[in-house]
Every structure is written in structure tokens, then in C-alpha cells.
Amino acid sequence: MPVLVDPAPRGAARTGVVQVKICGLRTAADVDAAARAGARYGGFVFFPKSPRHLEIDAAAALAAEAPVGLAKVALVVNPSDADLDALLARMPVDILQLHGRETPARVTEIRTRTGLPVMKAVGIAEATDLPAIAAYEAVADQILVDAKPPREATLPGGNGLAFNWRLLQGRVWRKPWMLAGGLTPETVGEAIRLTGAAQVDVSSGVESAPGVKDAGAIADFVAAAQQA
Ligand SMILES: O=C(O)c1ccccc1N[C@@H]1O[C@H](COP(=O)(O)O)[C@@H](O)[C@H]1O
């Protein structure tokens, strides 16, 4: 599996087909639905408080059967070295998604230690949150631009919450980035048009219940993103 970097990552001047990540895959049918729909990335969540959480062996079994074209993204939150060692000893992972309070120094450490591409999530609610993206693009391979979770939220992501996409208009970053946060088959086209995102990520927006993926919604989401 080659390192996944979008050919035209630098902001609004998007060219080519939008690449899609379907996050929170929990069953073989979910993996199949994502791959058949044309998703580029499949996300596996390792966060026990999430309805999408998987034990390592369950995720490893799904990952082993995933088609080559679907990059396997392991979503972890403030992982210790021991957590990472345990995960990577048992599961083939193409990209690590860091979705906690990992500092830029910790991102560098994890990238060096694991040798894997790292995608760092940055939460956005207002313009003052944007400078964090620059700090992380210096050290991560990709940035996941997500909605900032509300203070009372149990999950650091996967809350089905969108942010004001206009905040990203005209912004240019050096590294590839992916738009996330409350996207749905109905809204992803507008989100892409407003932000110029070349990559998008969804979890709640393609579910019939928390943690239960809907194959039809996955197909609709990927089609809408690719047609935007
Ligand atoms: O999906 C989860 O349960 C989750 C848990 C902990 C951290 C992140 C999580 N999901 C990520 O959040 C964004 C947005 O998700 P949504 O589409 O708004 O539901 C996405 O990147 C997921 O990978």
C-alpha cells in the first residue's frame, strides 16, 4: 500500500476525484460497503467509549480481509507507546489517525516510533482554532480538520457535529488535509464546494444508529462526494 497523499492537497485549487474515508467500520459488511462504494480509506476506532470501538483482534480480522485499495486507518486517542505496540503487533495499519490531545512533539515521536504516516485531527469551532493546523502540518503527514467537540461531549470526535465551513475558505496548507465533522450524503457536496476539500471523512452521517453503518448511505455519500 503506497503512502496516501492526495495528488492535489493544497487547498481550494482542487483537481481530480474527491477521496473518501468511511470511519467506524465494525463488520465485514461495513468494509465491503465502503470498498464497493469507492472509498479510499476505511477507519477502525480504538476508543472504548465510542459505539464504534473495536477490540484489536476483531479489527485485525476485518483489516486482513479488506481489499488492497482500501487504506486501513487506525483511529486512536492519546495512545501510549504500549497501546501502539499492542495494536501494530496484531493489525496491519496503513495510517494512524491521532484524535486526542497529542502535542506536535508527541506526533513526531509516534511517527518516528511506528514508521507510519500520521493524520492528526484538529478541532475547529472558530477562526482562532485555525492556527493549530499550521503547528501540526509541520509534523504530521495529513491533517484532519474536524468539528471541535463541545465541552460536555464524551467523544473527541464522531459526534455528527459540523462547523462553519466558510472558516476554511481561501485557506492554503502545505500538507494534504481531510474535512470531517457532521458530513452527510446531503451536505457533503456543499461542504466540498465551499472548502475545496480534496478528501472527506464521515462516520455518524452514514449510520442508521450509533455504530451501525448503512450501506445505502455509504454509497450515497461517496457518490455525492465524487460528483461535487
Ligand atoms: O467515530 C468515533 O466514534 C470517534 C471516536 C473518537 C474520536 C473520533 C471519532 N470519529 C471521528 O470523528 C470525525 C467526525 O465524525 P462524524 O462524521 O461527525 O461522526 C471523523 O473523523 C471520525 O473519524
The ligand as an SDF file (V2000), in Angstrom:
LIG
                    3D

 23 24  0  0  0  0  0  0  0  0999 V2000
  -16.2860    7.9300   15.4390 O   0  0  0  0  0  0  0  0  0  0  0  0
  -15.9910    7.8940   16.6350 C   0  0  0  0  0  0  0  0  0  0  0  0
  -16.6440    7.2350   17.4440 O   0  0  0  0  0  0  0  0  0  0  0  0
  -14.8180    8.6750   17.1260 C   0  0  0  0  0  0  0  0  0  0  0  0
  -14.3760    8.4630   18.4150 C   0  0  0  0  0  0  0  0  0  0  0  0
  -13.3010    9.1560   18.9140 C   0  0  0  0  0  0  0  0  0  0  0  0
  -12.6420   10.0790   18.1080 C   0  0  0  0  0  0  0  0  0  0  0  0
  -13.0780   10.3080   16.8040 C   0  0  0  0  0  0  0  0  0  0  0  0
  -14.1510    9.6170   16.2950 C   0  0  0  0  0  0  0  0  0  0  0  0
  -14.6080    9.8070   14.9910 N   0  0  0  0  0  0  0  0  0  0  0  0
  -14.0580   10.7250   14.0390 C   0  0  0  0  0  0  0  0  0  0  0  0
  -14.7130   11.9710   14.1440 O   0  0  0  0  0  0  0  0  0  0  0  0
  -14.8190   12.5880   12.8850 C   0  0  0  0  0  0  0  0  0  0  0  0
  -16.2090   13.1130   12.6310 C   0  0  0  0  0  0  0  0  0  0  0  0
  -17.1770   12.1220   12.7380 O   0  0  0  0  0  0  0  0  0  0  0  0
  -18.7140   12.3860   12.3610 P   0  0  0  0  0  0  0  0  0  0  0  0
  -18.8150   12.1820   10.8700 O   0  0  0  0  0  0  0  0  0  0  0  0
  -19.0590   13.7730   12.7580 O   0  0  0  0  0  0  0  0  0  0  0  0
  -19.4660   11.3610   13.1160 O   0  0  0  0  0  0  0  0  0  0  0  0
  -14.3520   11.5800   11.8760 C   0  0  0  0  0  0  0  0  0  0  0  0
  -13.0510   11.9460   11.5260 O   0  0  0  0  0  0  0  0  0  0  0  0
  -14.2720   10.2880   12.6100 C   0  0  0  0  0  0  0  0  0  0  0  0
  -13.1110    9.6290   12.1500 O   0  0  0  0  0  0  0  0  0  0  0  0
  1  2  2  0
  2  3  1  0
  2  4  1  0
  4  5  1  0
  4  9  2  0
  5  6  2  0
  6  7  1  0
  7  8  2  0
  8  9  1  0
  9 10  1  0
 10 11  1  0
 11 12  1  0
 11 22  1  0
 12 13  1  0
 13 14  1  0
 13 20  1  0
 14 15  1  0
 15 16  1  0
 16 17  2  0
 16 18  1  0
 16 19  1  0
 20 21  1  0
 20 22  1  0
 22 23  1  0
M  END
$$$$
